[in-house]
């Protein structure tokens, strides 16, 4: 039951759901998510840590970049099920539509300045 509760708690926050929906479109770094969500960078990092602990996201370092992406759900059947269903959920929500449009305009070279 512990894994189930961890996944459910991870998606109980609207900002974390938005992060998951953004990562469905592309891998992103923290500064890109910070720009899209208009949240403080440490706040985005904390949300990502909760999502990572629940088995929903993972990251890969590429030079100076740390790219976050959705997992395949292989560590938890609850994470796998939620990620599979989330692909079809909220796609008509105006805020999710706006986020999808916003992230298509964000260039990490502009917002991250690395």
Residue pairs with C-beta under 8 A, 6 or more apart in sequence:
3 55
3 76
3 78
3 79
4 78
6 53
6 54
6 55
7 54
7 55
7 56
7 76
7 78
7 79
7 82
8 78
9 50
9 54
10 16
10 50
10 51
10 53
10 54
10 56
11 17
11 20
11 54
11 56
11 82
11 86
13 47
13 50
15 37
15 39
15 43
15 47
16 47
16 50
16 51
17 86
17 90
18 37
18 95
18 96
18 99
19 33
19 37
19 44
19 47
19 48
19 51
19 57
20 51
20 56
20 57
20 70
20 83
20 86
21 86
21 90
21 96
21 99
21 100
22 28
22 33
22 36
22 99
22 100
22 103
23 57
23 68
23 69
23 70
24 70
24 86
24 87
25 100
25 103
25 104
26 103
27 60
27 67
27 68
27 69
28 36
28 67
28 68
28 69
28 103
28 108
29 65
29 66
29 67
29 68
29 108
29 112
30 41
30 44
30 45
30 48
30 66
30 68
31 41
31 108
31 111
31 112
32 103
32 106
32 108
32 111
32 112
33 39
33 44
33 48
33 68
34 40
34 41
34 44
34 111
35 106
35 111
36 99
36 102
36 103
36 106
37 44
37 99
39 47
48 57
48 59
48 68
51 57
52 58
52 59
54 76
54 79
55 71
55 73
55 75
55 76
55 78
55 79
56 70
56 71
56 73
56 79
56 82
56 83
57 68
57 69
57 70
57 71
58 68
58 69
58 70
58 71
59 66
59 67
59 68
59 69
60 66
60 67
60 69
61 67
64 114
65 108
65 114
70 83
71 79
71 83
72 80
73 79
73 80
73 81
73 82
73 83
73 84
74 80
90 96
91 97
